[in-house]
Amino acid sequence: MDTDDAALVERVRAGDVAAFEPLVEKYRQRVYRLAYNVLRNSEDAYDVAQEAFIKAYQALPSFRGQSAFYTWLFRIVMNVAHDKARQRGAQGRAFGAERVTEEEWERTMPDPGEEPDDAAARGEERARITRALEALPEHHRAIIMLSDLEGLSYREIADVLNIPMGTVMSRLHNARKRLRTALGPLLLVLVAVGALLAPATAYAQQTVRFGARVLLATDAPPGASARFTPQPVDERLEAFMPRLRQLFKYREYTSLERHRAQVAVGTTERWVVPGDRLLELTPDAVFDNTVRFRLRLVRGNMAELNANIQAARGNPAVIGGPRFSEGVLIIIVWANAEPR
C-alpha cells in the first residue's frame, strides 16, 4: 500500500478523525468519476461518492492493508453504485417510468471559443462511445472503466471486483474486442482520453458567486463588554429573521460579519470568523440553479464542523455552529449559480 495512505489509515484507526480528510481529498475525484461512469447521473454519483466515503471510514477498523487503500475504496464505490442502480431501476418500474437515454438528458457544453462544427463532432463521438459502452454487459463495462479510465492493473481490478486475475484478463480482452467492432479508431480515443466519458467538464470551470453571513444568536441582547462590533441589519436579513427564529428559538440575532466571493467550482474560499476560527467554503458542483458546497469550520488544529450543504438564490443554507460569547454562531450561506 502507498506509504502515505498507510500512514493516514493508521492515524484514523488510532482515533485521529482529521487524518481521513486527506484521503478524501486525494481520491474524491476518482471516486466520483467511477460512480458517474456506472450511473451516468451527476447527482446520483455525488450521493454514491459521499456514501462510499462514509462506509469506508466506518469500515476502516476491519481494513487489514492486504491490498492498496484505493482498490479497497473502489470496491466499496462499485458496490454502492450498483446498489443505487438497482434502487433506481426498482423505482422506475414502480412508477412506470422509462429509462431516459444519455442523448436525451445530457447537455454537452462546448469549450469557450470552440467552433460549432467541432463541438458537434465531439458531441457525436461522446454519444457514440457512450452507446457502445452501454451496449456492453455490466461486467465488461466495469472492466473497461477500471482498466482504461482509472489505470488499474490486472491484480488491482481483481481486488476491486473480487474475481480471479485470469477472469479480469479474459473479460478485458472480450470487452475491448466488442468495443473495437463498435468503435473502430474511436477505441483509441476511449483509451487515451477517458475524460470523454466523465461528466461534461465545462462545469468544472463554471464560476459561482456566493457569500456567508455570520450571526450571533443569544437569549438576550449582547452585553456592553462583547468583543465585537455588530453590523447593521439590512432588509434581506430582516426578511429572513422569521425563519431563523423558527429554526433556532433564540430571541436575539446579531449580525457580526459578511463575506463574499466569486470563484470557479472546486476552489476553496477561506475567511477568519469570530472565535479565532477559519471558515472554509468550497463550491463542489452546480445542479440547475443550486450550488453544492463543502463547509468546514476550523479552530486551531480541530475541525469543529464538517458539512455538505446546498444553497441557491433565494434559498440559502443555514448552519448552527459552536458557542461564542453569550450564545452560538449561526452561518448563512447564499449562492448565485449564474452570476452576471
Rosetta blueprint (number, residue, H / E / L):
1 M L
2 D L
3 T H
4 D H
5 D H
6 A H
7 A H
8 L H
9 V H
10 E H
11 R H
12 V H
13 R H
14 A L
15 G L
16 D L
17 V H
18 A H
19 A H
20 F H
21 E H
22 P H
23 L H
24 V H
25 E H
26 K H
27 Y H
28 R H
29 Q H
30 R H
31 V H
32 Y H
33 R H
34 L H
35 A H
36 Y H
37 N H
38 V H
39 L H
40 R L
41 N L
42 S H
43 E H
44 D H
45 A H
46 Y H
47 D H
48 V H
49 A H
50 Q H
51 E H
52 A H
53 F H
54 I H
55 K H
56 A H
57 Y H
58 Q H
59 A H
60 L H
61 P H
62 S H
63 F L
64 R L
65 G L
66 Q L
67 S L
68 A L
69 F H
70 Y H
71 T H
72 W H
73 L H
74 F H
75 R H
76 I H
77 V H
78 M H
79 N H
80 V H
81 A H
82 H H
83 D H
84 K H
85 A H
86 R H
87 Q H
88 R H
89 G H
90 A H
91 Q H
92 G H
93 R H
94 A H
95 F L
96 G L
97 A L
98 E L
99 R L
100 V L
101 T L
102 E H
103 E H
104 E H
105 W H
106 E L
107 R L
108 T L
109 M L
110 P L
111 D L
112 P L
113 G L
114 E L
115 E L
116 P H
117 D H
118 D H
119 A H
120 A H
121 A H
122 R H
123 G H
124 E H
125 E H
126 R H
127 A H
128 R H
129 I H
130 T H
131 R H
132 A H
133 L H
134 E H
135 A H
136 L L
137 P L
138 E H
139 H H
140 H H
141 R H
142 A H
143 I H
144 I H
145 M H
146 L H
147 S H
148 D H
149 L H
150 E L
151 G L
152 L L
153 S L
154 Y H
155 R H
156 E H
157 I H
158 A H
159 D H
160 V H
161 L H
162 N L
163 I L
164 P L
165 M H
166 G H
167 T H
168 V H
169 M H
170 S H
171 R H
172 L H
173 H H
174 N H
175 A H
176 R H
177 K H
178 R H
179 L H
180 R H
181 T H
182 A H
183 L H
184 G L
185 P L
186 L H
187 L H
188 L H
189 V H
190 L H
191 V H
192 A H
193 V L
194 G H
195 A H
196 L H
197 L H
198 A L
199 P L
200 A L
201 T H
202 A H
203 Y H
204 A H
205 Q H
206 Q L
207 T E
208 V E
209 R E
210 F E
211 G E
212 A E
213 R E
214 V E
215 L E
216 L E
217 A E
218 T E
219 D L
220 A L
221 P L
222 P L
223 G L
224 A L
225 S L
226 A L
227 R L
228 F L
229 T L
230 P L
231 Q L
232 P L
233 V L
234 D L
235 E H
236 R H
237 L H
238 E H
239 A H
240 F H
241 M H
242 P H
243 R H
244 L H
245 R H
246 Q H
247 L H
248 F H
249 K L
250 Y L
251 R L
252 E E
253 Y E
254 T E
255 S E
256 L E
257 E E
258 R E
259 H E
260 R E
261 A E
262 Q E
263 V E
264 A E
265 V L
266 G L
267 T L
268 T L
269 E E
270 R E
271 W E
272 V E
273 V E
274 P L
275 G L
276 D L
277 R E
278 L E
279 L E
280 E E
281 L E
282 T E
283 P E
284 D E
285 A E
286 V E
287 F E
288 D L
289 N L
290 T E
291 V E
292 R E
293 F E
294 R E
295 L E
296 R E
297 L E
298 V E
299 R E
300 G L
301 N L
302 M E
303 A E
304 E E
305 L E
306 N E
307 A E
308 N E
309 I E
310 Q E
311 A E
312 A E
313 R L
314 G L
315 N E
316 P L
317 A E
318 V E
319 I E
320 G E
321 G E
322 P E
323 R E
324 F E
325 S L
326 E L
327 G E
328 V E
329 L E
330 I E
331 I E
332 I E
333 V E
334 W E
335 A E
336 N E
337 A L
338 E L
339 P L
340 R L
